[in-house]
Amino acid sequence: MSKRGEPAPRPAKTDEWRVMLATSDAASGWDDLSRQAPGPLAHLYDRLTLDPRLVQNPERQGRLKGQLATVQVKGKTLTQWQFEITGSGRVWYAPDDEAKKVWIIAASTGHPKQTE
């Protein structure tokens, strides 16, 4: 129950996507980005819960290509996306439409070597 003088709890939405950490490396990178760029990471989190495929800035967000275009998560082949959090910080994620989850595949304060 909400009480006066306390922060208002965020209302739950039934159509909202859940953001999940796929690996311990992704969790560690997420924590690093939370410390280094909390504002941009919170913005990304909110966007992912609404629509992980909505691209508002194609220079900072998009589907990965080639061998990185898809990723296996819990036995499913999912499309893999990238979001530029900072100049070099990146988050790779994969939306799972069936489960209504967005899997964080990788999160890093530095530019991923796989895309160089």
Biopython code that builds the backbone (N, CA, C, O; Angstrom):
import numpy as np
from Bio.PDB.StructureBuilder import StructureBuilder

atoms = [
    (1, "MET", "N", (0.849, -1.177, 0.000)),
    (1, "MET", "CA", (0.000, 0.000, 0.000)),
    (1, "MET", "C", (0.892, 1.235, 0.000)),
    (1, "MET", "O", (1.865, 1.317, 0.749)),
    (2, "SER", "N", (0.548, 2.175, -0.837)),
    (2, "SER", "CA", (1.310, 3.420, -0.921)),
    (2, "SER", "C", (1.023, 4.288, 0.296)),
    (2, "SER", "O", (-0.095, 4.325, 0.810)),
    (3, "LYS", "N", (2.064, 4.984, 0.741)),
    (3, "LYS", "CA", (1.908, 5.852, 1.913)),
    (3, "LYS", "C", (2.426, 7.245, 1.616)),
    (3, "LYS", "O", (3.336, 7.438, 0.810)),
    (4, "ARG", "N", (1.826, 8.199, 2.284)),
    (4, "ARG", "CA", (2.226, 9.588, 2.145)),
    (4, "ARG", "C", (3.697, 9.734, 2.520)),
    (4, "ARG", "O", (4.167, 9.120, 3.478)),
    (5, "GLY", "N", (4.418, 10.553, 1.756)),
    (5, "GLY", "CA", (5.814, 10.815, 2.042)),
    (5, "GLY", "C", (6.774, 9.798, 1.445)),
    (5, "GLY", "O", (7.988, 9.956, 1.565)),
    (6, "GLU", "N", (6.249, 8.750, 0.800)),
    (6, "GLU", "CA", (7.085, 7.743, 0.169)),
    (6, "GLU", "C", (7.022, 7.912, -1.348)),
    (6, "GLU", "O", (6.071, 8.488, -1.877)),
    (7, "PRO", "N", (8.041, 7.405, -2.041)),
    (7, "PRO", "CA", (7.982, 7.483, -3.505)),
    (7, "PRO", "C", (6.790, 6.702, -4.037)),
    (7, "PRO", "O", (6.463, 5.626, -3.536)),
    (8, "ALA", "N", (6.153, 7.248, -5.045)),
    (8, "ALA", "CA", (5.033, 6.554, -5.671)),
    (8, "ALA", "C", (5.559, 5.344, -6.427)),
    (8, "ALA", "O", (6.508, 5.477, -7.200)),
    (9, "PRO", "N", (4.975, 4.168, -6.228)),
    (9, "PRO", "CA", (5.430, 2.991, -6.959)),
    (9, "PRO", "C", (5.068, 3.106, -8.435)),
    (9, "PRO", "O", (4.032, 3.667, -8.792)),
    (10, "ARG", "N", (5.925, 2.572, -9.275)),
    (10, "ARG", "CA", (5.671, 2.591, -10.710)),
    (10, "ARG", "C", (4.525, 1.629, -11.015)),
    (10, "ARG", "O", (4.587, 0.461, -10.629)),
    (11, "PRO", "N", (3.481, 2.097, -11.699)),
    (11, "PRO", "CA", (2.365, 1.210, -12.037)),
    (11, "PRO", "C", (2.828, 0.105, -12.992)),
    (11, "PRO", "O", (3.619, 0.357, -13.902)),
    (12, "ALA", "N", (2.342, -1.094, -12.786)),
    (12, "ALA", "CA", (2.652, -2.206, -13.670)),
    (12, "ALA", "C", (1.731, -2.140, -14.886)),
    (12, "ALA", "O", (0.553, -1.801, -14.779)),
    (13, "LYS", "N", (2.296, -2.470, -16.033)),
    (13, "LYS", "CA", (1.516, -2.520, -17.260)),
    (13, "LYS", "C", (1.472, -3.973, -17.710)),
    (13, "LYS", "O", (2.491, -4.663, -17.686)),
    (14, "THR", "N", (0.321, -4.430, -18.113)),
    (14, "THR", "CA", (0.197, -5.830, -18.508)),
    (14, "THR", "C", (0.866, -6.113, -19.843)),
    (14, "THR", "O", (1.249, -7.253, -20.106)),
    (15, "ASP", "N", (1.017, -5.102, -20.694)),
    (15, "ASP", "CA", (1.628, -5.319, -22.006)),
    (15, "ASP", "C", (3.113, -4.966, -22.022)),
    (15, "ASP", "O", (3.729, -4.936, -23.088)),
    (16, "GLU", "N", (3.685, -4.705, -20.875)),
    (16, "GLU", "CA", (5.071, -4.282, -20.785)),
    (16, "GLU", "C", (6.036, -5.461, -20.960)),
    (16, "GLU", "O", (5.770, -6.572, -20.503)),
    (17, "TRP", "N", (7.156, -5.194, -21.626)),
    (17, "TRP", "CA", (8.215, -6.183, -21.781)),
    (17, "TRP", "C", (9.037, -6.229, -20.497)),
    (17, "TRP", "O", (9.216, -5.211, -19.828)),
    (18, "ARG", "N", (9.536, -7.421, -20.158)),
    (18, "ARG", "CA", (10.421, -7.567, -18.999)),
    (18, "ARG", "C", (11.857, -7.629, -19.495)),
    (18, "ARG", "O", (12.158, -8.342, -20.452)),
    (19, "VAL", "N", (12.731, -6.893, -18.856)),
    (19, "VAL", "CA", (14.144, -6.860, -19.223)),
    (19, "VAL", "C", (14.880, -7.876, -18.343)),
    (19, "VAL", "O", (14.834, -7.798, -17.115)),
    (20, "MET", "N", (15.562, -8.832, -18.993)),
    (20, "MET", "CA", (16.221, -9.935, -18.302)),
    (20, "MET", "C", (17.711, -9.961, -18.660)),
    (20, "MET", "O", (18.087, -9.633, -19.785)),
    (21, "LEU", "N", (18.542, -10.344, -17.717)),
    (21, "LEU", "CA", (19.979, -10.477, -17.947)),
    (21, "LEU", "C", (20.281, -11.918, -18.330)),
    (21, "LEU", "O", (20.018, -12.836, -17.553)),
    (22, "ALA", "N", (20.836, -12.122, -19.529)),
    (22, "ALA", "CA", (21.031, -13.467, -20.065)),
    (22, "ALA", "C", (22.226, -14.192, -19.468)),
    (22, "ALA", "O", (22.204, -15.418, -19.359)),
    (23, "THR", "N", (23.271, -13.468, -19.078)),
    (23, "THR", "CA", (24.488, -14.115, -18.570)),
    (23, "THR", "C", (25.047, -13.317, -17.396)),
    (23, "THR", "O", (24.642, -12.180, -17.150)),
    (24, "SER", "N", (25.978, -13.928, -16.683)),
    (24, "SER", "CA", (26.624, -13.202, -15.581)),
    (24, "SER", "C", (27.498, -12.072, -16.126)),
    (24, "SER", "O", (27.641, -11.039, -15.472)),
    (25, "ASP", "N", (28.084, -12.248, -17.314)),
    (25, "ASP", "CA", (28.857, -11.159, -17.928)),
    (25, "ASP", "C", (27.945, -9.979, -18.270)),
    (25, "ASP", "O", (28.322, -8.823, -18.080)),
    (26, "ALA", "N", (26.755, -10.272, -18.772)),
    (26, "ALA", "CA", (25.795, -9.211, -19.071)),
    (26, "ALA", "C", (25.387, -8.490, -17.791)),
    (26, "ALA", "O", (25.248, -7.267, -17.784)),
    (27, "ALA", "N", (25.195, -9.241, -16.710)),
    (27, "ALA", "CA", (24.823, -8.642, -15.424)),
    (27, "ALA", "C", (25.937, -7.738, -14.909)),
    (27, "ALA", "O", (25.669, -6.638, -14.425)),
    (28, "SER", "N", (27.173, -8.189, -15.006)),
    (28, "SER", "CA", (28.316, -7.395, -14.553)),
    (28, "SER", "C", (28.454, -6.121, -15.387)),
    (28, "SER", "O", (28.672, -5.038, -14.844)),
    (29, "GLY", "N", (28.325, -6.258, -16.707)),
    (29, "GLY", "CA", (28.394, -5.091, -17.579)),
    (29, "GLY", "C", (27.265, -4.109, -17.318)),
    (29, "GLY", "O", (27.462, -2.896, -17.370)),
    (30, "TRP", "N", (26.071, -4.643, -17.034)),
    (30, "TRP", "CA", (24.914, -3.792, -16.713)),
    (30, "TRP", "C", (25.201, -2.974, -15.453)),
    (30, "TRP", "O", (24.902, -1.782, -15.391)),
    (31, "ASP", "N", (25.784, -3.634, -14.454)),
    (31, "ASP", "CA", (26.143, -2.932, -13.217)),
    (31, "ASP", "C", (27.177, -1.840, -13.487)),
    (31, "ASP", "O", (27.075, -0.740, -12.943)),
    (32, "ASP", "N", (28.169, -2.137, -14.323)),
    (32, "ASP", "CA", (29.190, -1.138, -14.676)),
    (32, "ASP", "C", (28.554, 0.064, -15.371)),
    (32, "ASP", "O", (28.867, 1.210, -15.048)),
    (33, "LEU", "N", (27.664, -0.200, -16.323)),
    (33, "LEU", "CA", (26.979, 0.897, -17.021)),
    (33, "LEU", "C", (26.066, 1.675, -16.076)),
    (33, "LEU", "O", (25.905, 2.887, -16.220)),
    (34, "SER", "N", (25.465, 0.972, -15.105)),
    (34, "SER", "CA", (24.604, 1.649, -14.120)),
    (34, "SER", "C", (25.391, 2.683, -13.324)),
    (34, "SER", "O", (24.866, 3.740, -12.974)),
    (35, "ARG", "N", (26.641, 2.374, -13.044)),
    (35, "ARG", "CA", (27.485, 3.322, -12.308)),
    (35, "ARG", "C", (28.012, 4.430, -13.219)),
    (35, "ARG", "O", (28.083, 5.588, -12.808)),
    (36, "GLN", "N", (28.381, 4.081, -14.451)),
    (36, "GLN", "CA", (29.008, 5.044, -15.356)),
    (36, "GLN", "C", (27.994, 5.945, -16.066)),
    (36, "GLN", "O", (28.250, 7.135, -16.255)),
    (37, "ALA", "N", (26.863, 5.395, -16.455)),
    (37, "ALA", "CA", (25.881, 6.151, -17.242)),
    (37, "ALA", "C", (24.462, 5.822, -16.791)),
    (37, "ALA", "O", (23.683, 5.275, -17.571)),
    (38, "PRO", "N", (24.110, 6.147, -15.540)),
    (38, "PRO", "CA", (22.792, 5.748, -15.031)),
    (38, "PRO", "C", (21.619, 6.365, -15.794)),
    (38, "PRO", "O", (20.614, 5.692, -16.021)),
    (39, "GLY", "N", (21.732, 7.617, -16.188)),
    (39, "GLY", "CA", (20.631, 8.269, -16.906)),
    (39, "GLY", "C", (20.349, 7.618, -18.251)),
    (39, "GLY", "O", (19.213, 7.220, -18.512)),
    (40, "PRO", "N", (21.365, 7.500, -19.120)),
    (40, "PRO", "CA", (21.123, 6.854, -20.406)),
    (40, "PRO", "C", (20.670, 5.397, -20.274)),
    (40, "PRO", "O", (19.868, 4.927, -21.082)),
    (41, "LEU", "N", (21.172, 4.678, -19.268)),
    (41, "LEU", "CA", (20.771, 3.290, -19.099)),
    (41, "LEU", "C", (19.313, 3.200, -18.634)),
    (41, "LEU", "O", (18.580, 2.312, -19.070)),
    (42, "ALA", "N", (18.896, 4.098, -17.768)),
    (42, "ALA", "CA", (17.491, 4.134, -17.335)),
    (42, "ALA", "C", (16.579, 4.460, -18.519)),
    (42, "ALA", "O", (15.491, 3.898, -18.644)),
    (43, "HIS", "N", (17.028, 5.367, -19.381)),
    (43, "HIS", "CA", (16.268, 5.713, -20.583)),
    (43, "HIS", "C", (16.116, 4.486, -21.477)),
    (43, "HIS", "O", (15.026, 4.214, -21.982)),
    (44, "LEU", "N", (17.210, 3.742, -21.674)),
    (44, "LEU", "CA", (17.142, 2.528, -22.482)),
    (44, "LEU", "C", (16.190, 1.520, -21.849)),
    (44, "LEU", "O", (15.363, 0.929, -22.544)),
    (45, "TYR", "N", (16.297, 1.322, -20.557)),
    (45, "TYR", "CA", (15.428, 0.366, -19.856)),
    (45, "TYR", "C", (13.962, 0.691, -20.112)),
    (45, "TYR", "O", (13.173, -0.197, -20.437)),
    (46, "ASP", "N", (13.601, 1.955, -19.966)),
    (46, "ASP", "CA", (12.205, 2.357, -20.188)),
    (46, "ASP", "C", (11.780, 2.092, -21.631)),
    (46, "ASP", "O", (10.664, 1.635, -21.876)),
    (47, "ARG", "N", (12.657, 2.376, -22.576)),
    (47, "ARG", "CA", (12.339, 2.142, -23.985)),
    (47, "ARG", "C", (12.167, 0.658, -24.267)),
    (47, "ARG", "O", (11.266, 0.264, -25.008)),
    (48, "LEU", "N", (13.031, -0.171, -23.677)),
    (48, "LEU", "CA", (12.938, -1.610, -23.912)),
    (48, "LEU", "C", (11.647, -2.183, -23.355)),
    (48, "LEU", "O", (11.083, -3.104, -23.945)),
    (49, "THR", "N", (11.163, -1.663, -22.233)),
    (49, "THR", "CA", (9.929, -2.199, -21.652)),
    (49, "THR", "C", (8.704, -1.825, -22.490)),
    (49, "THR", "O", (7.690, -2.521, -22.446)),
    (50, "LEU", "N", (8.789, -0.739, -23.247)),
    (50, "LEU", "CA", (7.667, -0.319, -24.083)),
    (50, "LEU", "C", (7.667, -1.001, -25.444)),
    (50, "LEU", "O", (6.659, -1.573, -25.856)),
    (51, "ASP", "N", (8.811, -0.939, -26.151)),
    (51, "ASP", "CA", (8.927, -1.537, -27.481)),
    (51, "ASP", "C", (10.402, -1.661, -27.831)),
    (51, "ASP", "O", (11.018, -0.679, -28.246)),
    (52, "PRO", "N", (10.981, -2.847, -27.673)),
    (52, "PRO", "CA", (12.416, -2.999, -27.892)),
    (52, "PRO", "C", (12.860, -2.811, -29.341)),
    (52, "PRO", "O", (14.052, -2.656, -29.605)),
    (53, "ARG", "N", (11.923, -2.823, -30.273)),
    (53, "ARG", "CA", (12.280, -2.667, -31.686)),
    (53, "ARG", "C", (12.055, -1.251, -32.213)),
    (53, "ARG", "O", (12.405, -0.962, -33.358)),
    (54, "LEU", "N", (11.487, -0.377, -31.415)),
    (54, "LEU", "CA", (11.261, 0.996, -31.847)),
    (54, "LEU", "C", (12.601, 1.714, -31.937)),
    (54, "LEU", "O", (13.307, 1.851, -30.938)),
    (55, "VAL", "N", (12.943, 2.166, -33.120)),
    (55, "VAL", "CA", (14.211, 2.864, -33.346)),
    (55, "VAL", "C", (13.913, 4.349, -33.500)),
    (55, "VAL", "O", (13.289, 4.769, -34.474)),
    (56, "GLN", "N", (14.362, 5.136, -32.534)),
    (56, "GLN", "CA", (14.172, 6.575, -32.608)),
    (56, "GLN", "C", (15.407, 7.272, -33.170)),
    (56, "GLN", "O", (15.307, 8.350, -33.757)),
    (57, "ASN", "N", (16.564, 6.655, -32.989)),
    (57, "ASN", "CA", (17.803, 7.231, -33.497)),
    (57, "ASN", "C", (18.629, 6.109, -34.122)),
    (57, "ASN", "O", (19.343, 5.399, -33.415)),
    (58, "PRO", "N", (18.535, 5.943, -35.460)),
    (58, "PRO", "CA", (19.212, 4.826, -36.118)),
    (58, "PRO", "C", (20.743, 4.887, -36.019)),
    (58, "PRO", "O", (21.414, 3.881, -36.251)),
    (59, "GLU", "N", (21.290, 6.034, -35.683)),
    (59, "GLU", "CA", (22.739, 6.131, -35.513)),
    (59, "GLU", "C", (23.195, 5.514, -34.195)),
    (59, "GLU", "O", (24.369, 5.179, -34.038)),
    (60, "ARG", "N", (22.271, 5.362, -33.246)),
    (60, "ARG", "CA", (22.610, 4.809, -31.927)),
    (60, "ARG", "C", (21.999, 3.441, -31.658)),
    (60, "ARG", "O", (22.375, 2.770, -30.697)),
    (61, "GLN", "N", (21.055, 3.022, -32.505)),
    (61, "GLN", "CA", (20.341, 1.773, -32.248)),
    (61, "GLN", "C", (20.057, 1.064, -33.558)),
    (61, "GLN", "O", (19.758, 1.698, -34.569)),
    (62, "GLY", "N", (20.154, -0.264, -33.531)),
    (62, "GLY", "CA", (19.785, -1.021, -34.718)),
    (62, "GLY", "C", (20.084, -2.495, -34.560)),
    (62, "GLY", "O", (20.704, -2.924, -33.587)),
    (63, "ARG", "N", (19.629, -3.263, -35.537)),
    (63, "ARG", "CA", (19.896, -4.704, -35.547)),
    (63, "ARG", "C", (21.344, -4.942, -35.900)),
    (63, "ARG", "O", (21.918, -4.246, -36.737)),
    (64, "LEU", "N", (21.920, -5.922, -35.260)),
    (64, "LEU", "CA", (23.267, -6.332, -35.619)),
    (64, "LEU", "C", (23.193, -7.142, -36.910)),
    (64, "LEU", "O", (22.143, -7.686, -37.250)),
    (65, "LYS", "N", (24.319, -7.216, -37.627)),
    (65, "LYS", "CA", (24.324, -7.863, -38.938)),
    (65, "LYS", "C", (25.290, -9.036, -38.964)),
    (65, "LYS", "O", (26.077, -9.237, -38.039)),
    (66, "GLY", "N", (25.212, -9.796, -40.031)),
    (66, "GLY", "CA", (26.118, -10.919, -40.237)),
    (66, "GLY", "C", (25.929, -12.000, -39.191)),
    (66, "GLY", "O", (24.801, -12.359, -38.852)),
    (67, "GLN", "N", (27.042, -12.518, -38.678)),
    (67, "GLN", "CA", (26.988, -13.588, -37.682)),
    (67, "GLN", "C", (26.370, -13.135, -36.363)),
    (67, "GLN", "O", (25.933, -13.965, -35.565)),
    (68, "LEU", "N", (26.330, -11.831, -36.129)),
    (68, "LEU", "CA", (25.771, -11.297, -34.889)),
    (68, "LEU", "C", (24.273, -10.980, -34.998)),
    (68, "LEU", "O", (23.664, -10.532, -34.027)),
    (69, "ALA", "N", (23.681, -11.210, -36.173)),
    (69, "ALA", "CA", (22.276, -10.851, -36.406)),
    (69, "ALA", "C", (21.309, -11.631, -35.528)),
    (69, "ALA", "O", (20.234, -11.135, -35.189)),
    (70, "THR", "N", (21.688, -12.854, -35.158)),
    (70, "THR", "CA", (20.836, -13.660, -34.285)),
    (70, "THR", "C", (21.668, -14.243, -33.148)),
    (70, "THR", "O", (22.894, -14.323, -33.223)),
    (71, "VAL", "N", (20.965, -14.644, -32.101)),
    (71, "VAL", "CA", (21.609, -15.230, -30.929)),
    (71, "VAL", "C", (20.678, -16.298, -30.356)),
    (71, "VAL", "O", (19.456, -16.187, -30.457)),
    (72, "GLN", "N", (21.258, -17.317, -29.764)),
    (72, "GLN", "CA", (20.483, -18.374, -29.123)),
    (72, "GLN", "C", (20.268, -18.034, -27.652)),
    (72, "GLN", "O", (21.226, -17.793, -26.916)),
    (73, "VAL", "N", (19.012, -18.015, -27.231)),
    (73, "VAL", "CA", (18.665, -17.782, -25.832)),
    (73, "VAL", "C", (17.609, -18.800, -25.426)),
    (73, "VAL", "O", (16.518, -18.836, -25.995)),
    (74, "LYS", "N", (17.938, -19.617, -24.450)),
    (74, "LYS", "CA", (17.005, -20.626, -23.933)),
    (74, "LYS", "C", (16.408, -21.473, -25.061)),
    (74, "LYS", "O", (15.209, -21.751, -25.080)),
    (75, "GLY", "N", (17.268, -21.875, -25.997)),
    (75, "GLY", "CA", (16.841, -22.742, -27.090)),
    (75, "GLY", "C", (16.128, -22.047, -28.234)),
    (75, "GLY", "O", (15.690, -22.711, -29.173)),
    (76, "LYS", "N", (16.001, -20.744, -28.181)),
    (76, "LYS", "CA", (15.330, -19.989, -29.247)),
    (76, "LYS", "C", (16.350, -19.153, -30.008)),
    (76, "LYS", "O", (17.311, -18.651, -29.426)),
    (77, "THR", "N", (16.136, -19.006, -31.309)),
    (77, "THR", "CA", (16.947, -18.108, -32.114)),
    (77, "THR", "C", (16.228, -16.764, -32.151)),
    (77, "THR", "O", (15.104, -16.660, -32.641)),
    (78, "LEU", "N", (16.900, -15.731, -31.623)),
    (78, "LEU", "CA", (16.299, -14.393, -31.532)),
    (78, "LEU", "C", (17.139, -13.397, -32.313)),
    (78, "LEU", "O", (18.347, -13.579, -32.468)),
    (79, "THR", "N", (16.500, -12.347, -32.801)),
    (79, "THR", "CA", (17.244, -11.277, -33.452)),
    (79, "THR", "C", (18.017, -10.505, -32.387)),
    (79, "THR", "O", (17.549, -10.333, -31.261)),
    (80, "GLN", "N", (19.202, -10.048, -32.760)),
    (80, "GLN", "CA", (20.045, -9.333, -31.806)),
    (80, "GLN", "C", (20.186, -7.869, -32.229)),
    (80, "GLN", "O", (20.417, -7.556, -33.397)),
    (81, "TRP", "N", (20.041, -7.005, -31.261)),
    (81, "TRP", "CA", (20.077, -5.567, -31.467)),
    (81, "TRP", "C", (21.190, -4.947, -30.636)),
    (81, "TRP", "O", (21.685, -5.550, -29.684)),
    (82, "GLN", "N", (21.573, -3.730, -31.016)),
    (82, "GLN", "CA", (22.586, -2.986, -30.263)),
    (82, "GLN", "C", (22.077, -1.577, -29.986)),
    (82, "GLN", "O", (21.427, -0.953, -30.825)),
    (83, "PHE", "N", (22.387, -1.097, -28.797)),
    (83, "PHE", "CA", (22.078, 0.295, -28.434)),
    (83, "PHE", "C", (23.345, 0.932, -27.892)),
    (83, "PHE", "O", (23.990, 0.379, -27.001)),
    (84, "GLU", "N", (23.701, 2.082, -28.420)),
    (84, "GLU", "CA", (24.873, 2.832, -27.973)),
    (84, "GLU", "C", (24.465, 3.687, -26.776)),
    (84, "GLU", "O", (23.691, 4.635, -26.909)),
    (85, "ILE", "N", (24.999, 3.336, -25.601)),
    (85, "ILE", "CA", (24.669, 4.051, -24.368)),
    (85, "ILE", "C", (25.517, 5.314, -24.227)),
    (85, "ILE", "O", (25.004, 6.393, -23.929)),
    (86, "THR", "N", (26.827, 5.160, -24.447)),
    (86, "THR", "CA", (27.774, 6.273, -24.402)),
    (86, "THR", "C", (28.592, 6.205, -25.687)),
    (86, "THR", "O", (28.298, 5.383, -26.555)),
    (87, "GLY", "N", (29.597, 7.038, -25.827)),
    (87, "GLY", "CA", (30.444, 7.008, -27.018)),
    (87, "GLY", "C", (30.971, 5.621, -27.328)),
    (87, "GLY", "O", (31.050, 5.231, -28.493)),
    (88, "SER", "N", (31.332, 4.875, -26.299)),
    (88, "SER", "CA", (31.829, 3.520, -26.530)),
    (88, "SER", "C", (30.988, 2.452, -25.838)),
    (88, "SER", "O", (31.098, 1.277, -26.190)),
    (89, "GLY", "N", (30.160, 2.814, -24.879)),
    (89, "GLY", "CA", (29.344, 1.846, -24.141)),
    (89, "GLY", "C", (28.209, 1.309, -24.986)),
    (89, "GLY", "O", (27.532, 2.062, -25.686)),
    (90, "ARG", "N", (28.003, -0.003, -24.915)),
    (90, "ARG", "CA", (26.969, -0.651, -25.724)),
    (90, "ARG", "C", (26.174, -1.649, -24.894)),
    (90, "ARG", "O", (26.662, -2.211, -23.914)),
    (91, "VAL", "N", (24.935, -1.846, -25.320)),
    (91, "VAL", "CA", (24.093, -2.923, -24.798)),
    (91, "VAL", "C", (23.589, -3.700, -26.003)),
    (91, "VAL", "O", (23.022, -3.129, -26.934)),
    (92, "TRP", "N", (23.802, -5.012, -25.973)),
    (92, "TRP", "CA", (23.231, -5.908, -26.981)),
    (92, "TRP", "C", (22.049, -6.600, -26.347)),
    (92, "TRP", "O", (22.125, -7.063, -25.208)),
    (93, "TYR", "N", (20.954, -6.672, -27.084)),
    (93, "TYR", "CA", (19.745, -7.273, -26.532)),
    (93, "TYR", "C", (18.994, -8.046, -27.602)),
    (93, "TYR", "O", (19.176, -7.826, -28.799)),
    (94, "ALA", "N", (18.145, -8.959, -27.140)),
    (94, "ALA", "CA", (17.379, -9.811, -28.044)),
    (94, "ALA", "C", (15.939, -9.918, -27.551)),
    (94, "ALA", "O", (15.695, -10.495, -26.491)),
    (95, "PRO", "N", (14.978, -9.371, -28.304)),
    (95, "PRO", "CA", (13.572, -9.484, -27.924)),
    (95, "PRO", "C", (13.018, -10.889, -28.169)),
    (95, "PRO", "O", (13.273, -11.491, -29.213)),
    (96, "ASP", "N", (12.268, -11.400, -27.208)),
    (96, "ASP", "CA", (11.586, -12.693, -27.325)),
    (96, "ASP", "C", (10.091, -12.399, -27.287)),
    (96, "ASP", "O", (9.515, -12.165, -26.225)),
    (97, "ASP", "N", (9.476, -12.415, -28.466)),
    (97, "ASP", "CA", (8.062, -12.057, -28.579)),
    (97, "ASP", "C", (7.140, -12.990, -27.804)),
    (97, "ASP", "O", (6.187, -12.533, -27.173)),
    (98, "GLU", "N", (7.414, -14.289, -27.845)),
    (98, "GLU", "CA", (6.565, -15.258, -27.150)),
    (98, "GLU", "C", (6.509, -15.006, -25.650)),
    (98, "GLU", "O", (5.435, -15.003, -25.048)),
    (99, "ALA", "N", (7.673, -14.796, -25.059)),
    (99, "ALA", "CA", (7.763, -14.618, -23.604)),
    (99, "ALA", "C", (7.601, -13.157, -23.184)),
    (99, "ALA", "O", (7.502, -12.858, -21.994)),
    (100, "LYS", "N", (7.573, -12.251, -24.159)),
    (100, "LYS", "CA", (7.479, -10.808, -23.891)),
    (100, "LYS", "C", (8.633, -10.370, -22.961)),
    (100, "LYS", "O", (8.451, -9.616, -22.005)),
    (101, "LYS", "N", (9.830, -10.888, -23.302)),
    (101, "LYS", "CA", (11.047, -10.559, -22.559)),
    (101, "LYS", "C", (12.089, -10.000, -23.508)),
    (101, "LYS", "O", (12.151, -10.376, -24.679)),
    (102, "VAL", "N", (12.896, -9.109, -22.993)),
    (102, "VAL", "CA", (14.051, -8.595, -23.716)),
    (102, "VAL", "C", (15.278, -9.101, -22.972)),
    (102, "VAL", "O", (15.505, -8.735, -21.819)),
    (103, "TRP", "N", (16.066, -9.939, -23.626)),
    (103, "TRP", "CA", (17.258, -10.509, -23.007)),
    (103, "TRP", "C", (18.463, -9.616, -23.259)),
    (103, "TRP", "O", (18.805, -9.330, -24.406)),
    (104, "ILE", "N", (19.103, -9.178, -22.183)),
    (104, "ILE", "CA", (20.345, -8.418, -22.307)),
    (104, "ILE", "C", (21.446, -9.453, -22.524)),
    (104, "ILE", "O", (21.754, -10.244, -21.633)),
    (105, "ILE", "N", (22.024, -9.435, -23.702)),
    (105, "ILE", "CA", (23.042, -10.408, -24.091)),
    (105, "ILE", "C", (24.426, -9.933, -23.659)),
    (105, "ILE", "O", (25.241, -10.721, -23.179)),
    (106, "ALA", "N", (24.678, -8.660, -23.831)),
    (106, "ALA", "CA", (25.973, -8.082, -23.452)),
    (106, "ALA", "C", (25.758, -6.625, -23.087)),
    (106, "ALA", "O", (24.917, -5.937, -23.664)),
    (107, "ALA", "N", (26.533, -6.175, -22.120)),
    (107, "ALA", "CA", (26.521, -4.763, -21.716)),
    (107, "ALA", "C", (27.964, -4.410, -21.388)),
    (107, "ALA", "O", (28.654, -5.151, -20.688)),
    (108, "SER", "N", (28.405, -3.283, -21.895)),
    (108, "SER", "CA", (29.815, -2.958, -21.743)),
    (108, "SER", "C", (30.032, -1.449, -21.781)),
    (108, "SER", "O", (29.352, -0.724, -22.508)),
    (109, "THR", "N", (30.986, -0.996, -20.987)),
    (109, "THR", "CA", (31.359, 0.422, -21.014)),
    (109, "THR", "C", (32.295, 0.717, -22.175)),
    (109, "THR", "O", (32.528, 1.881, -22.502)),
    (110, "GLY", "N", (32.834, -0.326, -22.801)),
    (110, "GLY", "CA", (33.728, -0.172, -23.951)),
    (110, "GLY", "C", (33.105, -0.746, -25.207)),
    (110, "GLY", "O", (32.151, -1.521, -25.142)),
    (111, "HIS", "N", (33.648, -0.365, -26.339)),
    (111, "HIS", "CA", (33.137, -0.826, -27.629)),
    (111, "HIS", "C", (33.435, -2.320, -27.804)),
    (111, "HIS", "O", (34.574, -2.745, -27.608)),
    (112, "PRO", "N", (32.423, -3.123, -28.170)),
    (112, "PRO", "CA", (32.642, -4.566, -28.335)),
    (112, "PRO", "C", (33.584, -4.856, -29.515)),
    (112, "PRO", "O", (33.428, -4.292, -30.598)),
    (113, "LYS", "N", (34.539, -5.725, -29.292)),
    (113, "LYS", "CA", (35.522, -6.075, -30.328)),
    (113, "LYS", "C", (34.871, -6.804, -31.502)),
    (113, "LYS", "O", (35.354, -6.710, -32.630)),
    (114, "GLN", "N", (33.789, -7.522, -31.250)),
    (114, "GLN", "CA", (33.132, -8.305, -32.311)),
    (114, "GLN", "C", (32.619, -7.439, -33.452)),
    (114, "GLN", "O", (32.462, -7.944, -34.564)),
    (115, "THR", "N", (32.351, -6.156, -33.223)),
    (115, "THR", "CA", (31.793, -5.296, -34.260)),
    (115, "THR", "C", (32.846, -4.439, -34.948)),
    (115, "THR", "O", (32.507, -3.620, -35.803)),
    (116, "GLU", "N", (34.093, -4.607, -34.599)),
    (116, "GLU", "CA", (35.148, -3.793, -35.237)),
    (116, "GLU", "C", (35.498, -4.332, -36.597)),
    (116, "GLU", "O", (36.361, -3.778, -37.277)),
]
sb = StructureBuilder()
sb.init_structure("model")
sb.init_model(0)
sb.init_chain("A")
sb.init_seg("    ")
for serial, (resi, resn, name, xyz) in enumerate(atoms, 1):
    if name == "N":
        sb.init_residue(resn, " ", resi, " ")
    sb.init_atom(name, np.array(xyz, "f"), 0.0, 1.0, " ", f" {name:<3s}", serial, name[0])
structure = sb.get_structure()
